[in-house]
Amino acid sequence: MIGITLDRELFVERGNVMSAAASPAMAAKRLRARVFWLHQRPLAVGGRIVARIGTAEAAGMITAIVHAVDPDCLRRMAPR
């Protein structure tokens, strides 16, 4: 947990991002993530998903699956 003391009263909404004025945070067009997929339909390249980070949402498409793990035996398997 992090605590910050500001020089004035400011309402900060959930999901807001703080960054240095000299190097402001930028939105990304690509996301690389480790995903634990719990769905009947397998995750596949070309599939559409919604990424949720905090209160933000963004629609996207799977462009690559680097590797997959079989949850039954925890062995690496070929991506679909």
Phi, psi and omega in degrees: 000145182234137175246140181229134175255123181262160181278355177207164179288132184212131177273117180253120181276154176303134180094350178293154181242138177249137178210167179291142180299327181287336179220077183296151177296143180241148175285144180256155176259345182231149179224127175252126186215155168267125186239131172258105191264118179241076180217151178298321180274128180296148174290133184218152176302135182095346179289149179260137179222168172244121177268130178241123178232111187062236180262358182272150177227144175212134177279145180206178179231140177287120180256340180200148170236112186289312173202161180230156179237132176284117184293340180290322184235358179061029175263147176292139179227166179292134176296151179268000000 
